[in-house]
Amino acid sequence: MRNAGRHSTFEIRDSKLLEVVQLIKGVRGAPDILPEESGRWQGLEAVARDVLDRYGYAEIRTPAFERTELFVRGIGEGTDIVEKEMYTFEDRGGESLTLRPEATASLMRAYMEHSLGAKSSLVKLYLIGPMFRHERPQSGRFRQFHQIDVEAVGSPGPAVDAEVIALLHHLLGVWGLTGIRLDLNSIGDPVCRPAYRQAFVTYAEAHRNALCPDCHVRLAKNPLRILDCKVPTCQEVAAEAPTISAYLCEPCREHFATVRSLLDCLKIEHRVNERLVRGLDYYTRTTFEFLNPVLGAQNAVAGGGRYDGLVQEIGGPPTPAIGFAIGAERILASLEAQEAAPEAPAYTGVYVATVGAEAFPAALDLVQGLRKRGLRAAVDLEARSLKGQMRQANKDRYRYSVILGSDELARGQATLKDMLSGEQHALPLGEVADRLTRLPDRENA
């Protein structure tokens, strides 16, 4: 994925006019996904849908924008997302709308609006799509990025937490990621977290001079976010701060212990990271992140936690829920980093090459029939030479080619060639489609 400067120039020439036209380029931090890259995205999403289906999750698709109030109330006014990063605009009717910076609030709005909880006591949903944040573009961080968001709504029990984490662990493994680390924490609930918050504020106030200007603001509005600051002096302050474990109430302590015990039962390695607080106000109790050290500073590939207070925060009844979001770009970057060379796509499908214009109608009809039978198929549309067509068939990694010319048509035949072995033979034109449908259509067949 690439993103260049805002403008470039090129010349348009004709017999009478020399004009320099300025080319409008894409927005920085919102890269194009080019055709040669899109196959990896499709594969990533196909694997996700398969694994999520096994765990009983159903796909939901929500709009890319919502009323601004949903994110302000759901994410929290003291967060960096709401204060600095949201793309908010007023529509022609004067209503304030925001491109979704994350998916959970949108899913919970849809969950309430359509009474999904009336159909089942535990509702399992997922969403795949783009999110938008006005951040400084850098490695692993974009203004338009893509997430796979997974939510389990309706149960407060630790068994759901453990299964959700196990699902994410399973999915990362199926994708083939290695060297991934799971960090886990409990951030308490409305019963016990206020006491910890007060202890943390008292400590941070005593070290105010070492905090950055942003953390001065956080200290007043959202003090636990100081634990997430990347400024070195703030990290030094956070390293010596009180930890949440000493303040957890007994129900939160038991909940967290059960989650860890179930993960041990599933043989999922993890470490407790008491600095892990997550970035949004709606989290309670279990929080978790999967990290890939090879990605550098932006090394979280997926993360989530329990958010039993979110539905109530945006106008619904108290509703327990837990979920996670996966950054698709960071998954792909992780896979690329651990591969010595990208694996070439397999040879599949059929390329129909023609010799002479009279053969094209029959070739076009054959290709359309093969596509309707479920095969990947193509025909030359540019009147290239036979040599050029065969070169294109090999470049596009077609497993078979069919050669049609005036001589073949006169005999009612076609030449079928295996592009891997080089073997070729003639067969009746009327049998080509049936034969190709039965032939193995993969590289190692």
Secondary structure, 3 states (H helix, E strand, C coil): CCCCCCEEEEEEECCCCEEEEEEECCCCCCCCCCHHHHHHHHHHHHHHHHHHHHCCCEECCCCCEEEHHHHHHHHCCCCHHHHHHCCEEECCCCCEEEECCCCHHHHHHHHHHCCHHHCCCCEEEEEEEEEECCCCCECCECCEEEEEEEEEECCCCHHHHHHHHHHHHHHHHHHCCCCCEEEEEECCCCCCHHHHHHHHHHHHHHCHHHCCHHHHHHHHHCHHHHHHCCCHHHHHHHHCCCCHHHHCCHHHHHHHHHHHHHHHHCCCCCEECCCCCCCCCCCEEEEEEEECHHHCCCCEEEEEEECCCHHHHCCCCCCCEEEEEEEHHHHHHHHHHHCCCCCCCCCCCEEEEEECHHHHHHHHHHHHHHHHCCCCEEECCCCCCHHHHHHHHHHCCCCEEEEEEHHHHHHCEEEEEECCCCCEEEEEHHHHHHHHHHCCCCCCC
